[in-house]
């Protein structure tokens, strides 16, 4: 298999894993492909964010208020099958409801949503919609693309930084964080950074700062309470980065131009 054909297969694997978009069947699938395809997670984020941005911009031409933001966020949920939102809810239930790492992981495996998960999911989605609704159509569309790509980039960094703590025989895949090489992580971060060149530095800085701060807090809490990460934690990291990035951009826009 040529290098280009392998990269295309890994990209399609990332699309299949992270979204519900139709893709060609991949013959000879191996679980390690998901870890290898992590370099393309932010590229998938660009794709999903692009669709959400188009929905937001188009809806902004017809309606004002929170409706365009709500439709854009809803489009992302449909495209991904609430994949990352489910991880956020499970992570909140586990971290908030368990007294030991083992009990927290057991709670996170439960498909039922608890109080912590419902509150976290509702508050994060409502806050994202509210923050996005304060942005003009063009900036809001850019924010969606950058936030989706950056959130997946934050997840890849988490895979590299922490150990996987769930039973690999019972998980969705068998990740090996140590196998994520420097060039794989660099490729992921390069894809995540592509939208950042298209907006003023002050807006980019505040978005990145807020997104990175929220993601870092969650990563540190997961390391302390779980000993590492799970697939649910990766979804939660993606969601809180999106939240922080959107809040940061909205805050930057609210500042007087002379202070940016």
PyMOL commands that set and color helices and strands:
alter all, ss='L'
color gray80, all
select helices_A, chain A and resi 3-18+32-60+67-80+83-97+101-109+115-132+137-161+177-179+182-198+201-225+231-254+257-259
alter helices_A, ss='H'
color red, helices_A
deselect
rebuild
show_as cartoon
